[in-house]
Amino acid sequence: MALQKMRSKTKIFQIIASSALVFLLQACVPDSLIKKEDTHLPAVFKEGVSDEDNAANIKWEDFFSDPNLVSLLNIAVENNKEINIMMQRINIARNEIQARRGQYLPFVNIGGGAGKERVGEFTRFGAVEENLPVREGRHFPRYVGDYHFGLFSTWEIDIWKKLRNAKKVAVFEYMASEEGVNFLVTNLVAEIAHSYYELLSLDNQLNNLESNISIQQNALKMVRRLQEFARASTLAIKRYEAEVAKNKSKLYQINQSITVVENRINFLLGRTPQPIQRASDSFMEFKPFMLKTGIPSELLQNRPDIRQAELELSAAALNIDVARAEFYPSFGIRAGVGFEAFALKYLINTPESLAATIAGELVAPLVNRLAIEAEYKNANARQIQAAYEYEQRIIRAFTEVANQVSNINNLEKSYQLKTNQVEALSKSIDIATQLFRSARTDYLDVLLAQRETLDAKADLIEMKQKQIDAMVDLYRSLGGGWQ
């Protein structure tokens, strides 16, 4: 009875000592400063209209009406090298989840070994072998064998959820990598759309320049005929010839730009240079439509980069718990079962050669924990960094949408005025030509009217491209293009 009481007291003492050790280790954990992210956004965009039907929810196949562009986007999403690289990162992140899950499950291995050794006679083991017969009439051999095989298991008991939290971190990082691919697709769709519409713009610039060259060549013929009647000078002819030569040289510059843009699109599509199918005739008739911006808070759900930052922030917060658990004791169990004998002929004898072992261990850092403390502080700093990055992406997203909404409104007003300018200048060419034929004005007025009209039409084409680019950028800024 007294022995049982003594054992009970000893067990109670062990429990109290273990608890005291745990509390002591917990008390030595440095304080952490968890930053709470600020996700506050205005209720509406300054120049936008609050609308529940956010345009970002429209799939890019439905958003872009040009079938040639849709075909290019389909090829790009499938073949783009950067996307394929990111997909392998997703696979790596998925495999990391599997690895982390395996860390908190028991490890079971099978193994075996063989060997021989000779111990000195005047040692403990040598004396035992000398005086202990194997069987009646048989002594230990001079070289004792060691043969064994069996199952061996180790298991770290995840009391502090260190390993399970590490698995959750891997899950968050996997989900963040998926959002990273979505963000890449969004930007890829926008970049190809920009390049495609730039290509249409260059085609129209080329047509505009060719039309102007044709007009100037006709004017040059007219001036030459007038020279025959002494109504025009050689100076006028040379000025027109110079103007025609200057504009013809621009044709090569535009053709080179077209080649560069085509090759850029092919690169984004993951293929070698080849002609890009497109329909440029309807470019100037394309009317960019005002997208429904929805409410600013929807950016948190629609923007892949914001969702990626949010997941990275969650992973960073869990990493603090993982780092904190390193200060606490780790509990492990080691076990094994198999056969062991000094000779092969005795190896599978049962129960003589049957061997088993089981042991538990508790290990906790006590002295020189600088490395653990540094990693814990780094995890804390990474959480604060992730919180600031999350806030920064939210502010950037809101600013991008606000800028594009304002840009679209201002470009629409500017485009209308530029259209009026082009119409007035086009009429001025006919008027100047008629006055020149009737000798009521100088040839420079005709040349100036043609030059100004060419520049104004080029500006109008460029502004149309900017309108379309602003529409695409707003779609991207709202978080569309990856669905």
FENJO-V839850 format. One record per pair of residues at least 12 apart in sequence whose ideal C-beta (glycine too) atoms are under 10 Angstrom apart, sorted by the first residue. I is the first residue (numbers start at 1). J is the second residue. D is the distance in whole Angstrom. If there is no record, write none. Layout:
BEGIN
((I J D) (I J D))
END
This chain:
BEGIN
((18 329 8) (18 362 8) (18 364 10) (21 328 10) (21 329 7) (21 362 9) (21 364 7) (21 366 9) (22 159 10) (22 160 10) (22 328 7) (22 329 7) (22 362 10) (22 364 8) (24 364 9) (24 366 9) (25 327 6) (25 328 6) (25 329 7) (25 364 6) (25 365 8) (25 366 8) (25 369 9) (26 324 9) (26 327 7) (26 328 7) (27 327 10) (28 327 7) (28 365 9) (28 366 9) (28 369 8) (28 373 9) (29 323 10) (29 324 6) (29 325 10) (29 326 9) (29 327 5) (29 328 8) (29 369 10) (29 372 9) (29 373 9) (29 376 7) (30 324 9) (30 327 9) (30 369 10) (30 372 10) (30 373 6) (30 376 6) (30 377 7) (30 380 8) (31 380 9) (32 320 6) (32 321 10) (32 323 9) (32 324 7) (32 376 8) (32 377 8) (32 379 8) (32 380 5) (32 383 8) (32 384 10) (33 320 10) (33 377 10) (33 380 6) (33 381 9) (33 383 9) (33 384 7) (34 316 10) (34 317 7) (34 320 7) (34 380 8) (34 383 6) (34 384 8) (34 387 9) (35 313 9) (35 316 10) (35 317 9) (35 380 9) (35 383 7) (35 384 5) (35 385 9) (35 386 9) (35 387 4) (35 388 8) (35 390 10) (35 391 9) (36 387 7) (37 309 9) (37 310 8) (37 313 6) (37 317 10) (37 383 10) (37 384 10) (37 386 9) (37 387 5) (37 388 8) (37 389 10) (37 390 5) (37 391 6) (37 394 9) (38 387 8) (38 388 10) (38 390 9) (38 391 5) (38 394 8) (38 395 9) (39 297 8) (39 299 10) (39 300 7) (39 306 9) (39 310 9) (39 390 8) (39 391 8) (39 394 6) (40 296 10) (40 297 9) (40 391 9) (40 394 9) (41 295 8) (41 296 4) (41 297 6) (41 298 10) (41 299 7) (41 300 8) (41 394 7) (41 395 9) (41 397 9) (41 398 6) (42 295 9) (42 296 6) (42 297 9) (42 398 8) (42 402 9) (43 295 7) (43 296 7) (43 297 8) (44 293 8) (44 294 9) (44 295 6) (44 296 7) (45 293 5) (45 294 9) (45 295 8) (45 296 6) (45 398 8) (45 401 6) (45 402 6) (45 404 10) (45 405 6) (45 406 9) (46 401 10) (46 402 6) (46 405 8) (46 406 8) (47 293 9) (47 401 10) (47 402 7) (47 404 10) (47 405 5) (47 406 5) (47 407 10) (47 408 9) (47 409 6) (47 410 10) (48 290 9) (48 291 9) (48 292 8) (48 293 4) (48 294 8) (48 295 9) (48 296 9) (48 401 7) (48 402 8) (48 404 10) (48 405 5) (48 406 9) (48 408 10) (48 409 10) (48 474 9) (48 478 10) (49 290 9) (49 292 7) (49 293 7) (49 294 9) (49 405 9) (50 292 9) (50 293 8) (50 294 7) (50 295 5) (50 296 9) (51 291 10) (51 292 4) (51 293 7) (51 294 6) (51 295 8) (51 298 10) (52 292 9) (52 294 7) (52 295 8) (52 298 9) (53 292 5) (53 294 7) (54 291 9) (54 292 6) (54 293 7) (54 294 3) (54 295 8) (54 298 5) (54 299 9) (54 301 9) (54 302 6) (54 478 6) (54 479 8) (54 480 8) (55 289 9) (55 290 9) (55 291 4) (55 292 5) (55 293 7) (55 294 7) (55 302 10) (55 471 10) (55 474 8) (55 475 7) (55 478 6) (55 479 10) (55 480 6) (56 186 9) (56 291 8) (56 292 9) (56 293 9) (56 294 7) (56 298 7) (56 299 8) (56 301 9) (56 302 4) (56 303 8) (56 401 10) (56 474 9) (56 475 7) (56 476 9) (56 477 9) (56 478 4) (56 479 4) (56 480 4) (56 481 8) (56 482 9) (56 483 8) (57 292 9) (57 294 9) (57 298 9) (57 301 10) (57 302 7) (57 478 9) (57 479 9) (57 480 7) (57 483 7) (58 291 9) (58 292 9) (58 475 8) (58 478 10) (58 480 6) (58 481 9) (58 483 8) (59 480 8) (59 481 9) (59 482 9) (59 483 5) (60 73 6) (60 74 10) (60 77 9) (60 185 9) (60 186 9) (60 189 5) (60 190 9) (60 192 10) (60 193 8) (60 472 10) (60 475 8) (60 476 10) (60 480 7) (60 481 5) (60 482 8) (60 483 7) (61 73 8) (61 74 8) (61 483 9) (62 483 9) (63 189 9) (63 193 9) (63 289 10) (63 291 9) (63 471 9) (63 472 9) (63 475 6) (63 480 7) (63 481 8) (63 483 10) (64 189 8) (64 192 10) (64 193 7) (64 196 9) (64 197 10) (64 472 9) (64 475 9) (64 481 10) (65 286 9) (66 193 9) (66 196 8) (66 197 9) (66 200 9) (66 278 8) (66 279 7) (66 282 9) (66 283 10) (66 286 9) (67 277 9) (67 279 8) (68 196 8) (68 200 10) (68 276 8) (68 277 5) (68 278 5) (68 279 6) (69 189 10) (69 192 8) (69 193 6) (69 195 10) (69 196 5) (69 197 8) (69 199 10) (69 200 9) (69 276 10) (69 277 10) (69 278 8) (69 279 9) (71 277 7) (72 189 10) (72 192 6) (72 193 9) (72 195 9) (72 196 6) (72 265 7) (72 266 9) (72 268 9) (72 269 6) (72 276 7) (72 277 8) (72 278 9) (73 185 9) (73 188 8) (73 189 6) (73 192 6) (73 193 8) (73 196 9) (73 268 10) (73 269 9) (73 481 9) (74 269 10) (75 192 9) (75 265 10) (75 266 10) (75 268 9) (75 269 5) (75 270 8) (75 271 8) (76 185 9) (76 188 6) (76 189 8) (76 191 9) (76 192 6) (76 265 8) (76 266 10) (76 267 10) (76 268 6) (76 269 5) (76 270 7) (76 271 10) (77 185 6) (77 188 7) (77 189 8) (77 192 9) (77 269 10) (77 482 9) (78 269 9) (78 270 8) (79 268 9) (79 269 6) (79 270 4) (79 271 7) (80 184 8) (80 185 9) (80 188 6) (80 192 9) (80 267 9) (80 268 6) (80 269 7) (80 270 5) (80 271 10) (81 267 9) (81 268 9) (81 269 10) (81 270 5) (82 181 10) (82 184 6) (82 185 10) (82 187 10) (82 188 7) (82 268 9) (82 270 9) (83 181 7) (83 184 6) (83 185 7) (83 188 7) (83 270 9) (84 270 8) (85 181 10) (85 184 9) (86 177 7) (86 178 9) (86 180 6) (86 181 5) (86 182 10) (86 183 9) (86 184 6) (86 185 9) (87 177 9) (87 178 10) (87 181 7) (87 184 10) (89 173 10) (89 174 10) (89 177 5) (89 178 10) (89 180 8) (89 181 8) (90 174 7) (90 175 10) (90 176 10) (90 177 5) (90 178 6) (90 180 8) (90 181 6) (91 174 10) (91 177 9) (92 173 10) (92 174 9) (92 177 8) (93 170 7) (93 171 9) (93 172 10) (93 173 5) (93 174 4) (93 175 8) (93 176 8) (93 177 5) (93 178 8) (93 180 10) (94 170 9) (94 171 10) (94 174 6) (94 177 9) (94 178 9) (95 170 9) (95 174 9) (96 166 10) (96 167 9) (96 169 9) (96 170 5) (96 171 9) (96 173 7) (96 174 7) (96 177 10) (97 167 6) (97 168 9) (97 169 10) (97 170 4) (97 171 6) (97 172 10) (97 173 9) (97 174 6) (97 175 10) (98 167 9) (98 170 9) (99 166 10) (99 167 9) (99 170 8) (100 163 7) (100 164 9) (100 165 9) (100 166 5) (100 167 4) (100 168 8) (100 169 8) (100 170 4) (100 171 8) (100 173 10) (101 163 9) (101 164 9) (101 166 10) (101 167 5) (101 170 8) (101 171 9) (102 163 9) (102 167 9) (103 156 8) (103 158 8) (103 162 9) (103 163 5) (103 164 9) (103 166 7) (103 167 8) (104 155 9) (104 156 7) (104 157 9) (104 158 4) (104 161 9) (104 162 8) (104 163 4) (104 164 6) (104 165 10) (104 166 8) (104 167 7) (105 155 8) (105 156 10) (105 158 10) (105 163 9) (106 153 6) (106 154 7) (106 155 4) (106 156 9) (106 157 10) (106 333 8) (106 335 9) (107 152 9) (107 153 6) (107 154 5) (107 155 7) (107 156 9) (107 334 10) (108 151 6) (108 152 7) (108 153 5) (108 154 9) (108 155 9) (108 335 9) (108 336 10) (109 150 10) (109 151 7) (109 152 5) (109 153 7) (109 154 8) (109 336 9) (110 149 8) (110 150 7) (110 151 6) (110 152 8) (110 338 9) (111 148 9) (111 149 7) (111 150 7) (111 151 8) (111 152 6) (111 336 9) (111 338 9) (112 147 8) (112 148 6) (112 149 3) (112 150 7) (112 338 8) (112 339 9) (112 340 10) (112 347 10) (113 146 7) (113 147 7) (113 148 6) (113 149 8) (113 340 9) (114 145 7) (114 146 7) (114 147 5) (114 148 8) (114 149 9) (114 344 8) (114 347 10) (115 144 10) (115 145 7) (115 146 5) (115 147 8) (115 148 9) (116 141 9) (116 142 10) (116 143 5) (116 144 7) (116 145 5) (116 146 7) (116 147 9) (116 342 9) (116 343 10) (117 143 7) (117 144 6) (117 145 8) (117 146 7) (117 342 10) (118 141 9) (118 142 6) (118 143 5) (118 144 7) (119 140 10) (119 142 10) (119 143 10) (119 144 7) (121 142 10) (125 140 10) (125 144 9) (126 140 9) (126 144 10) (128 140 9) (129 141 9) (129 142 9) (129 144 7) (129 342 10) (134 342 8) (134 343 9) (134 346 9) (140 342 8) (141 342 8) (141 343 8) (143 342 10) (144 342 5) (144 343 9) (145 341 8) (145 342 5) (145 343 5) (145 344 7) (145 346 9) (145 347 9) (146 340 8) (146 341 8) (146 342 6) (146 343 10) (147 339 8) (147 340 7) (147 341 6) (147 342 7) (147 343 7) (147 344 6) (147 345 10) (147 346 8) (147 347 5) (147 353 9) (148 336 10) (148 338 6) (148 339 7) (148 340 4) (148 341 8) (148 342 10) (148 347 8) (148 353 9) (148 355 7) (149 338 5) (149 339 6) (149 340 8) (149 347 8) (149 348 9) (150 336 6) (150 337 5) (150 338 1) (150 339 6) (150 340 8) (150 354 9) (150 355 7) (150 356 8) (150 357 10) (151 335 9) (151 336 6) (151 337 6) (151 338 6) (151 356 10) (152 334 8) (152 335 8) (152 336 4) (152 337 8) (152 338 8) (152 357 9) (153 333 8) (153 334 7) (153 335 5) (153 336 7) (153 337 9) (153 358 9) (154 332 7) (154 333 7) (154 334 5) (154 335 8) (154 336 9) (154 361 10) (155 331 9) (155 332 7) (155 333 5) (155 334 8) (155 335 8) (155 360 10) (156 330 6) (156 331 7) (156 332 5) (156 333 8) (156 361 10) (156 363 10) (157 330 8) (157 331 4) (157 332 7) (157 333 7) (157 360 9) (157 362 10) (158 325 9) (158 330 9) (158 331 9) (159 325 9) (159 328 8) (159 329 8) (159 330 8) (159 331 6) (160 321 8) (160 322 9) (160 324 8) (160 325 4) (160 326 9) (160 327 9) (160 328 5) (160 329 9) (160 330 8) (160 331 9) (161 318 10) (161 321 7) (161 322 9) (161 325 7) (162 321 8) (162 322 6) (162 323 9) (162 324 8) (162 325 3) (162 326 7) (162 328 8) (162 330 8) (163 322 8) (163 325 9) (163 330 10) (164 318 10) (164 321 10) (164 322 9) (164 325 10) (165 315 10) (165 317 10) (165 318 5) (165 319 8) (165 320 9) (165 321 5) (165 322 5) (165 323 10) (165 324 10) (165 325 7) (166 318 8) (166 319 8) (166 321 9) (166 322 5) (166 325 9) (167 318 10) (167 322 10) (168 314 9) (168 315 8) (168 318 5) (168 319 10) (168 321 9) (168 322 9) (169 314 9) (169 315 5) (169 316 9) (169 317 9) (169 318 5) (169 319 6) (169 321 9) (169 322 7) (170 315 8) (170 318 10) (171 311 9) (171 314 9) (171 315 8) (171 318 9) (172 310 9) (172 311 5) (172 312 7) (172 313 9) (172 314 5) (172 315 4) (172 316 9) (172 317 9) (172 318 7) (172 319 10) (173 311 8) (173 312 7) (173 314 10) (173 315 5) (173 316 10) (173 319 10) (174 311 9) (174 315 10) (175 307 8) (175 308 8) (175 310 10) (175 311 5) (175 312 10) (175 314 9) (175 315 9) (176 304 10) (176 307 8) (176 308 5) (176 309 8) (176 310 8) (176 311 4) (176 312 5) (176 313 9) (176 314 9) (176 315 7) (177 308 8) (177 311 9) (177 312 10) (178 304 9) (178 307 9) (178 308 8) (178 311 9) (179 303 9) (179 304 5) (179 305 7) (179 306 9) (179 307 5) (179 308 4) (179 309 9) (179 310 9) (179 311 6) (179 312 9) (179 482 9) (180 304 7) (180 305 8) (180 307 10) (180 308 5) (180 311 10) (180 312 10) (181 304 8) (181 308 9) (181 482 8) (182 303 9) (182 304 4) (182 305 9) (182 307 8) (182 308 8) (182 479 9) (182 481 9) (182 482 4) (182 483 9) (183 303 8) (183 304 4) (183 305 5) (183 306 9) (183 307 9) (183 308 6) (183 476 10) (183 479 9) (183 481 9) (183 482 7) (184 304 8) (184 305 10) (184 482 8) (185 304 8) (185 481 7) (185 482 4) (185 483 9) (186 302 10) (186 303 8) (186 304 6) (186 305 8) (186 475 9) (186 476 6) (186 477 9) (186 478 10) (186 479 7) (186 480 7) (186 481 4) (186 482 4) (186 483 9) (187 304 9) (187 305 9) (187 476 7) (187 481 8) (187 482 9) (188 268 7) (188 269 10) (188 481 8) (188 482 9) (189 268 10) (189 472 8) (189 475 9) (189 476 7) (189 480 8) (189 481 4) (189 482 7) (190 469 9) (190 472 5) (190 473 7) (190 475 7) (190 476 4) (190 477 9) (190 480 9) (190 481 6) (191 264 9) (191 265 9) (191 268 6) (191 472 9) (191 476 9) (192 264 9) (192 265 6) (192 268 5) (192 269 8) (192 472 10) (192 481 10) (193 468 8) (193 469 8) (193 471 9) (193 472 5) (193 473 9) (193 475 9) (193 476 9) (193 481 9) (194 261 10) (194 264 10) (194 265 10) (194 465 9) (194 468 8) (194 469 6) (194 472 6) (194 473 8) (194 476 10) (195 260 10) (195 261 6) (195 262 9) (195 263 10) (195 264 5) (195 265 5) (195 266 10) (195 267 10) (195 268 7) (195 276 9) (196 261 9) (196 262 10) (196 265 7) (196 276 8) (196 278 7) (196 468 10) (196 472 10) (197 261 10) (197 278 10) (197 283 8) (197 286 8) (197 464 9) (197 465 6) (197 466 10) (197 467 10) (197 468 5) (197 469 7) (197 471 9) (197 472 8) (198 257 9) (198 258 9) (198 260 10) (198 261 5) (198 264 9) (198 265 9) (198 462 10) (198 465 6) (198 468 9) (198 469 8) (199 257 9) (199 258 7) (199 260 10) (199 261 5) (199 262 7) (199 264 9) (199 265 7) (199 276 6) (199 278 6) (199 280 8) (199 283 10) (199 465 10) (200 261 10) (200 278 6) (200 279 8) (200 280 5) (200 281 9) (200 282 9) (200 283 4) (200 284 9) (200 286 8) (200 461 9) (200 464 9) (200 465 8) (200 468 9) (201 257 10) (201 261 9) (201 280 9) (201 283 7) (201 284 10) (201 458 10) (201 461 6) (201 462 7) (201 463 10) (201 464 7) (201 465 4) (201 466 9) (201 468 8) (201 469 9) (202 254 6) (202 255 9) (202 256 10) (202 257 5) (202 258 5) (202 259 10) (202 260 9) (202 261 7) (202 262 10) (202 280 9) (202 461 9) (202 465 9) (203 254 9) (203 258 7) (203 278 7) (203 279 9) (203 280 4) (203 281 9) (203 283 7) (203 461 9) (204 280 6) (204 281 9) (204 283 5) (204 284 6) (204 457 9) (204 458 9) (204 460 9) (204 461 5) (204 462 10) (204 464 8) (204 465 9) (205 250 9) (205 251 10) (205 253 10) (205 254 6) (205 257 9) (205 258 9) (205 457 9) (205 458 6) (205 461 6) (205 462 8) (205 465 9) (206 250 9) (206 251 7) (206 254 5) (206 255 7) (206 257 9) (206 258 7) (206 280 9) (207 254 10) (207 280 8) (207 281 9) (207 283 10) (207 284 10) (207 457 10) (207 461 9) (208 254 10) (208 284 10) (208 453 9) (208 454 7) (208 457 5) (208 458 6) (208 460 9) (208 461 6) (209 247 6) (209 248 9) (209 250 6) (209 251 6) (209 253 10) (209 254 7) (209 454 7) (209 457 9) (209 458 8) (210 247 9) (210 248 9) (210 251 7) (210 254 10) (211 454 9) (211 457 9) (212 243 9) (212 244 9) (212 247 6) (212 250 10) (212 429 10) (212 450 7) (212 451 9) (212 453 7) (212 454 4) (212 455 10) (212 457 8) (212 458 9) (213 243 9) (213 244 6) (213 245 10) (213 246 10) (213 247 5) (213 248 6) (213 250 9) (213 251 8) (213 454 9) (214 244 10) (215 244 10) (215 429 7) (215 433 9) (215 446 10) (215 450 6) (215 453 9) (215 454 9) (216 240 6) (216 241 9) (216 243 6) (216 244 5) (216 246 10) (216 247 7) (216 248 10) (216 446 9) (216 447 8) (216 450 6) (216 451 9) (216 454 9) (217 240 8) (217 241 10) (217 243 10) (217 244 6) (217 247 10) (217 248 10) (218 433 9) (219 236 10) (219 240 6) (219 243 9) (219 244 9) (219 429 9) (219 432 10) (219 433 7) (219 436 9) (219 443 8) (219 446 6) (219 447 8) (219 450 7) (220 236 9) (220 237 7) (220 239 9) (220 240 4) (220 241 7) (220 243 8) (220 244 6) (221 240 9) (222 240 9) (222 433 8) (222 436 8) (222 437 7) (222 443 9) (222 446 9) (223 235 10) (223 236 5) (223 237 5) (223 238 10) (223 239 9) (223 240 6) (223 241 10) (223 436 9) (223 443 6) (223 446 9) (223 447 10) (224 236 9) (224 237 6) (224 240 9) (224 241 10) (226 436 8) (226 437 8) (226 439 9) (226 443 9) (231 436 9) (231 437 9) (231 439 6) (231 443 10) (232 436 9) (232 439 10) (232 442 10) (232 443 7) (233 443 8) (235 443 9) (235 444 10) (236 436 9) (236 442 9) (236 443 4) (236 444 8) (236 446 9) (236 447 8) (237 443 9) (239 443 7) (239 444 8) (239 447 6) (240 443 8) (240 446 9) (240 447 7) (240 450 9) (242 447 10) (243 447 6) (243 450 8) (243 451 7) (243 454 10) (246 451 10) (247 450 10) (247 451 9) (247 454 7) (250 454 10) (250 458 10) (258 276 9) (259 273 8) (261 276 8) (262 274 8) (262 275 7) (262 276 5) (262 278 9) (263 276 9) (264 276 10) (265 278 10) (283 461 8) (283 464 7) (283 465 8) (283 468 9) (284 419 10) (284 457 10) (284 460 8) (284 461 7) (284 464 6) (285 464 9) (286 464 7) (286 465 10) (286 467 8) (286 468 7) (286 471 10) (287 412 10) (287 464 10) (287 467 9) (287 468 10) (287 471 10) (288 408 7) (288 411 8) (288 412 8) (288 415 10) (288 464 9) (288 466 10) (288 467 5) (288 468 5) (288 469 9) (288 470 7) (288 471 4) (288 472 9) (288 474 9) (289 408 10) (289 471 7) (290 405 8) (290 408 6) (290 409 8) (290 412 9) (290 471 8) (290 474 9) (291 401 10) (291 404 9) (291 405 9) (291 408 8) (291 470 10) (291 471 7) (291 472 10) (291 474 5) (291 475 6) (291 477 10) (291 478 7) (291 480 8) (292 478 9) (293 401 6) (293 402 9) (293 404 9) (293 405 6) (293 474 8) (293 477 9) (293 478 6) (294 401 9) (294 478 7) (294 479 10) (296 394 9) (296 397 9) (296 398 6) (296 401 8) (296 402 9) (297 394 10) (297 398 10) (298 478 8) (298 479 8) (299 393 9) (299 394 7) (299 396 10) (299 397 5) (299 398 6) (299 400 9) (299 401 7) (299 477 8) (299 478 7) (299 479 6) (300 390 10) (300 393 10) (300 394 7) (300 397 9) (300 479 9) (301 479 8) (302 397 9) (302 477 10) (302 478 6) (302 479 3) (302 480 7) (302 482 9) (302 483 9) (303 393 8) (303 394 8) (303 396 9) (303 397 5) (303 398 10) (303 400 9) (303 401 10) (303 476 9) (303 477 8) (303 478 8) (303 479 4) (303 480 9) (303 482 10) (304 479 7) (304 481 9) (304 482 6) (305 393 6) (305 394 10) (305 396 9) (305 397 7) (305 479 9) (306 390 7) (306 393 5) (306 394 6) (306 396 9) (306 397 6) (306 479 8) (307 393 10) (307 479 9) (308 389 10) (308 390 9) (308 393 8) (309 386 7) (309 387 9) (309 388 10) (309 389 6) (309 390 4) (309 391 9) (309 392 8) (309 393 5) (309 394 8) (310 386 9) (310 390 6) (310 393 9) (310 394 9) (311 386 10) (311 390 10) (312 382 9) (312 383 10) (312 385 10) (312 386 5) (312 387 10) (312 389 8) (312 390 8) (313 382 10) (313 383 7) (313 384 10) (313 385 9) (313 386 4) (313 387 6) (313 388 10) (313 389 8) (313 390 5) (313 391 10) (314 383 10) (314 386 9) (314 390 10) (315 382 9) (315 383 9) (315 386 8) (316 379 7) (316 380 9) (316 381 9) (316 382 5) (316 383 4) (316 384 8) (316 385 8) (316 386 4) (316 387 8) (316 389 10) (316 390 10) (317 379 9) (317 380 10) (317 382 10) (317 383 5) (317 386 8) (317 387 9) (318 379 9) (318 383 9) (319 375 9) (319 376 10) (319 378 9) (319 379 5) (319 380 9) (319 382 7) (319 383 7) (319 386 9) (320 376 7) (320 377 10) (320 378 10) (320 379 5) (320 380 6) (320 381 10) (320 382 8) (320 383 6) (321 379 9) (322 375 9) (322 376 9) (322 379 7) (323 372 8) (323 373 9) (323 374 10) (323 375 5) (323 376 4) (323 377 8) (323 378 8) (323 379 4) (323 380 8) (323 382 10) (324 372 9) (324 376 6) (324 379 8) (324 380 9) (325 376 10) (326 364 10) (326 365 7) (326 369 8) (326 371 9) (326 372 5) (326 373 9) (326 375 7) (326 376 7) (326 379 10) (327 364 8) (327 365 7) (327 369 7) (327 372 6) (327 373 8) (327 376 7) (328 364 7) (328 365 9) (329 361 10) (329 362 5) (329 363 6) (329 364 4) (329 365 9) (329 366 10) (330 361 8) (330 362 7) (330 363 5) (330 364 7) (330 365 9) (331 360 7) (331 361 7) (331 362 6) (331 363 8) (331 364 10) (332 359 9) (332 360 7) (332 361 5) (332 362 8) (332 363 7) (333 358 7) (333 359 7) (333 360 5) (333 361 8) (334 357 7) (334 358 7) (334 359 5) (334 360 8) (334 361 7) (335 356 8) (335 357 7) (335 358 4) (335 359 8) (335 360 9) (336 355 8) (336 356 7) (336 357 5) (336 358 8) (336 359 9) (337 354 8) (337 355 7) (337 356 5) (337 357 8) (337 358 9) (338 353 9) (338 354 8) (338 355 6) (338 356 8) (338 357 9) (339 352 10) (339 353 5) (339 354 6) (339 355 7) (340 353 6) (340 354 8) (340 355 4) (340 356 10) (341 353 4) (341 354 10) (341 355 9) (396 477 9) (397 477 7) (397 478 9) (397 479 8) (398 477 9) (399 477 9) (400 473 7) (400 474 8) (400 476 8) (400 477 4) (400 478 9) (401 473 9) (401 474 7) (401 476 10) (401 477 5) (401 478 6) (401 479 9) (402 477 9) (403 470 9) (403 473 9) (403 474 9) (403 477 8) (404 469 9) (404 470 6) (404 471 8) (404 472 9) (404 473 5) (404 474 4) (404 475 9) (404 476 9) (404 477 6) (404 478 9) (405 470 9) (405 474 7) (405 477 9) (405 478 10) (406 470 9) (407 466 8) (407 467 9) (407 469 9) (407 470 5) (407 471 10) (407 473 8) (407 474 8) (408 466 10) (408 467 7) (408 470 5) (408 471 7) (408 473 9) (408 474 7) (409 470 9) (410 470 9) (411 463 7) (411 464 9) (411 466 6) (411 467 5) (411 468 10) (411 469 9) (411 470 6) (411 471 9) (412 463 10) (412 467 7) (412 470 9) (414 459 10) (414 463 6) (414 466 9) (414 467 9) (415 460 7) (415 463 5) (415 464 7) (415 466 9) (415 467 6) (417 463 10) (418 456 7) (418 457 9) (418 459 6) (418 460 5) (418 461 10) (418 462 9) (418 463 6) (418 464 9) (419 456 10) (419 460 6) (419 463 9) (419 464 10) (421 452 9) (421 453 9) (421 456 5) (421 457 10) (421 459 8) (421 460 8) (422 452 10) (422 453 7) (422 455 10) (422 456 5) (422 457 6) (422 458 10) (422 459 8) (422 460 5) (422 461 10) (423 453 10) (423 456 9) (423 460 10) (424 452 10) (424 453 9) (424 456 9) (425 449 7) (425 450 9) (425 451 10) (425 452 5) (425 453 4) (425 454 9) (425 455 9) (425 456 5) (425 457 8) (426 449 9) (426 453 6) (426 456 9) (426 457 8) (427 449 9) (427 453 9) (428 445 9) (428 446 9) (428 448 9) (428 449 5) (428 450 9) (428 452 8) (428 453 7) (429 445 10) (429 446 7) (429 448 10) (429 449 5) (429 450 6) (429 452 9) (429 453 6) (429 454 10) (430 449 9) (431 445 9) (431 446 9) (431 449 8) (432 444 9) (432 445 5) (432 446 4) (432 447 9) (432 448 8) (432 449 4) (432 450 8) (433 445 9) (433 446 6) (433 449 8) (433 450 9) (434 446 10) (436 449 10))
END
